[in-house]
Amino acid sequence: MPTLVAMAYKYGVGQPYQYPQNNLSYAGNFLRMMFGNPCEEYKVDPVIERAMDRIFILHADHEQNASTSTVRLCGSSGTNPFAAIAAGVACLWGPAHGGANEAALNMLYTIQAQGGVEKIGEFIKQVKDKNSGVKLMGFGHRVYKNYDPRAKLMQETCNEVLAAMGLEKDPLFALAKKLESIALEDEYFVSRKLYPNVDFYSGIVQRAIGIPVNLFTGIFALARTVGWIAQLNEMISDPEYKIGRPRQLYTGSARRDVPKR
C-alpha cells in the first residue's frame, strides 16, 4: 500500500517512481518514495517521520466503522482480500469518512478566500444557522462524544511539524488555530461537545508535509489497510464464520388512502 500510494503521487506530478528501501522505517520509507528522487540522496527528517508514523497508527482502525464493516461484509462472501480491501477503499472515499480531513482543510481554504481570520466570526454565525447549509468540518465525532483522544496526540504532532518547518505564521495555519480556539470557548459548540477531532489536525499536518489534498484519502486507506486485514483475518478464522447478512425489520408499506368510488 505505501508503494502504491507513493506511485500514484509520483505519477500525478510527473516524477519517476522510487523503489522501497529496506533499511528505512515504514514511515521513513514512505516519505522517501513520495518525496525523494533518483538524482540525490533523500534524508528523512525525524520530526516528519514521527508525524507520519503517528498518522498511520492513529488511523489504523477504528472499531466497526463504515469502511471496516464494508471490508468484513465483502470478505464474508469468500471473495479475495484484494476485492475486500478495494470495497473498503471505495467506502472510505466519502467526505463523512476518509475524506473528512480533506473536507476540513477545504473549509479552511473557503474561510481564507472569504477574508481569513477576520471573517471567522461571520463563518461561525453561518454554522449556527441551520438554514445556511454551512457545516463546521473536523469537529465532533460519532463515537467520541466528549473528546477524541487521538486529537490530543495529533494536536501535539501538528505543533511539532509546524515549528520544525517554520510554518507557525503561515496564514492558513494561523486561521486554523484561531478557529480552534473560538470553537473550544464558544458555548454553542462546547454544549454540543463539538471538539476538534483527529481529522482537523491531520489535514493540517499532511498539508505542511507536502501531501496534496486529493491524496488524503489515499493516506487514510494506506494506514487503515492494516486494521482491515486484521479484521478480515479475525473473521475468517472464526469456526462459526459465515456470510454476513445484516438484519432488518420490515414494518410494512406506508398507508395509502384509496379514494371511494
C-alpha positions in Angstrom: 0.0 0.0 0.0 2.8 2.6 0.7 4.3 1.7 -2.6 1.0 2.1 -4.5 0.1 5.4 -2.8 3.6 6.8 -3.5 3.4 5.7 -7.1 0.1 7.4 -7.5 1.6 10.6 -6.2 4.7 10.4 -8.4 2.5 9.7 -11.5 0.4 12.7 -10.7 3.4 15.1 -10.5 5.2 13.5 -13.5 8.2 12.3 -11.5 10.0 8.9 -11.6 8.9 6.2 -9.2 11.1 5.4 -6.2 11.6 1.8 -5.2 11.3 0.9 -1.5 14.4 0.9 0.6 14.6 -1.8 3.3 17.0 0.0 5.7 14.4 2.7 6.4 11.4 2.6 8.8 7.9 2.1 7.5 7.1 5.8 7.7 10.6 6.9 6.5 10.5 4.6 3.5 7.1 6.0 2.5 8.4 9.6 2.8 11.4 8.7 0.6 9.2 7.1 -2.0 7.0 10.1 -2.0 9.4 13.0 -2.0 12.8 11.5 -3.0 14.2 11.4 -6.5 16.9 9.2 -8.2 19.3 12.2 -8.6 20.1 12.7 -5.0 20.1 11.1 -1.6 16.9 11.6 0.4 17.4 12.3 4.1 14.4 11.5 6.3 13.5 14.3 8.7 12.9 12.6 12.1 10.2 15.1 13.0 8.3 14.4 9.8 9.0 10.7 10.1 7.5 10.6 13.6 4.5 12.7 12.5 3.8 10.3 9.6 4.2 7.3 11.8 1.7 8.7 14.3 -0.8 9.4 11.4 -0.5 5.8 10.4 -1.1 4.5 13.9 -4.0 6.7 14.8 -5.8 5.9 11.5 -5.0 2.1 11.6 -8.5 1.0 12.6 -11.5 2.4 14.4 -14.0 -0.2 15.6 -16.8 -1.2 13.3 -16.9 2.0 11.2 -18.3 2.2 7.7 -15.2 1.0 5.8 -14.2 -1.7 8.2 -17.7 -3.1 8.2 -17.6 -3.0 4.4 -14.4 -5.0 4.3 -15.8 -7.6 6.6 -19.1 -7.9 4.8 -17.5 -8.1 1.4 -14.9 -10.6 2.6 -17.6 -12.7 4.2 -18.8 -13.9 0.8 -15.4 -15.6 0.3 -14.0 -13.1 -2.1 -10.2 -12.5 -2.2 -8.6 -9.9 0.1 -7.8 -7.5 -2.7 -11.5 -7.2 -3.6 -12.5 -6.8 0.0 -9.9 -4.0 0.5 -11.0 -2.3 -2.7 -14.5 -2.2 -1.3 -13.2 -0.7 1.9 -11.3 2.0 -0.1 -14.5 2.8 -2.1 -16.5 3.3 1.2 -13.7 5.3 2.8 -13.7 7.8 -0.1 -16.8 9.7 1.1 -16.4 13.1 2.9 -18.1 11.8 6.0 -15.4 9.1 6.4 -12.0 9.0 4.9 -12.5 12.4 3.2 -13.1 14.1 6.5 -9.7 15.7 6.8 -9.9 16.8 3.2 -13.3 18.4 3.9 -11.8 20.2 7.0 -8.9 21.6 5.0 -11.2 22.7 2.2 -13.3 24.5 4.8 -10.2 26.5 5.9 -9.5 27.3 2.3 -13.0 28.7 1.9 -12.7 30.9 5.0 -9.4 32.1 3.8 -10.8 33.0 0.4 -13.6 35.0 2.1 -11.2 37.1 4.2 -9.3 34.9 6.5 -9.2 35.3 10.3 -11.3 38.5 10.2 -14.2 36.5 8.7 -14.2 33.7 11.2 -17.0 35.4 13.2 -19.3 35.5 10.2 -18.5 31.9 9.4 -19.3 30.8 13.0 -22.7 32.6 12.6 -23.4 30.7 9.4 -22.6 27.4 11.1 -25.0 28.2 13.9 -27.7 29.0 11.4 -29.3 25.7 10.5 -30.7 27.1 7.3 -27.4 28.2 5.9 -26.1 24.7 5.0 -22.7 25.6 6.3 -21.0 23.0 8.4 -18.0 23.0 10.8 -15.8 20.2 9.5 -13.3 18.5 11.6 -15.2 18.9 14.9 -17.3 16.4 16.8 -17.3 12.6 16.4 -19.9 9.9 16.2 -18.2 7.7 18.9 -16.1 10.1 20.9 -18.8 12.3 22.5 -16.6 14.1 24.9 -13.2 14.5 23.2 -11.4 12.5 20.5 -8.4 11.1 22.4 -6.5 10.8 19.1 -6.9 14.6 18.5 -4.7 15.5 21.5 -1.8 13.5 20.1 -2.4 14.9 16.6 -2.5 18.4 18.0 0.9 17.9 19.6 2.2 16.5 16.3 0.8 19.4 14.4 2.7 21.9 16.6 5.9 19.9 16.3 5.7 19.8 12.5 4.8 23.5 12.1 7.7 24.5 14.3 10.2 22.2 12.5 9.2 23.6 9.1 8.9 27.2 10.2 5.2 27.4 9.3 3.9 28.8 12.6 3.0 32.1 10.9 1.5 30.5 7.8 -1.9 32.3 7.2 -3.9 29.1 6.7 -2.4 27.5 9.9 -3.0 30.8 11.8 -6.6 30.6 10.7 -6.9 27.0 11.8 -5.6 27.8 15.3 -7.9 30.8 15.6 -11.0 28.7 14.6 -9.9 26.0 17.0 -9.7 28.5 20.0 -13.1 30.0 19.2 -14.8 26.7 18.9 -13.3 25.5 22.2 -14.7 28.5 24.0 -18.0 29.1 22.3 -20.9 27.8 24.4 -22.8 26.7 21.3 -20.0 24.2 20.4 -19.0 23.3 23.9 -22.6 22.4 24.9 -22.9 20.2 21.8 -19.4 18.7 22.5 -18.2 19.7 19.1 -14.5 19.5 19.9 -11.7 19.3 17.3 -11.2 15.7 16.1 -8.2 13.9 14.6 -9.3 14.9 11.1 -9.0 18.6 11.8 -5.3 18.3 12.8 -4.2 15.5 10.5 -5.2 17.6 7.4 -3.1 20.5 8.6 -0.1 18.2 9.3 -0.3 16.5 5.9 -0.5 19.8 4.1 2.6 21.0 5.9 4.5 17.8 5.0 3.6 18.4 1.3 0.9 15.8 0.7 -1.7 17.1 -1.7 -5.3 17.3 -0.5 -6.5 14.9 -3.2 -4.2 12.2 -1.8 -5.5 12.5 1.8 -8.0 9.6 1.4 -5.2 7.5 -0.1 -3.1 8.1 3.0 -6.1 7.2 5.1 -6.6 3.9 3.2 -2.9 3.1 3.4 -3.0 3.4 7.2 -6.3 1.6 7.7 -5.5 -1.4 5.5 -3.5 -2.8 8.5 -6.7 -2.8 10.5 -8.9 -4.0 7.7 -6.7 -7.1 7.1 -6.6 -7.8 10.9 -10.4 -7.7 10.9 -10.6 -9.9 7.8 -8.3 -12.5 9.4 -10.2 -12.4 12.6 -13.5 -13.1 10.7 -12.3 -15.9 8.5 -10.5 -17.7 11.4 -13.8 -17.9 13.3 -15.0 -21.5 13.1 -18.6 -20.2 13.0 -17.8 -17.7 10.2 -20.5 -17.4 7.5 -21.6 -14.9 5.0 -22.8 -11.6 6.5 -26.4 -10.8 6.4 -27.4 -7.5 8.1 -30.8 -7.8 9.7 -33.7 -5.5 9.0 -37.2 -5.3 10.3 -39.9 -4.8 7.7 -42.6 -2.6 9.1 -44.9 -2.6 6.0 -45.6 0.0 3.4 -46.9 3.5 4.1 -50.6 3.8 4.4 -52.4 5.0 1.3 -55.9 6.5 1.4 -57.8 5.0 -1.5 -60.5 7.3 -2.8 -64.0 6.0 -2.6 -65.8 5.3 -5.8 
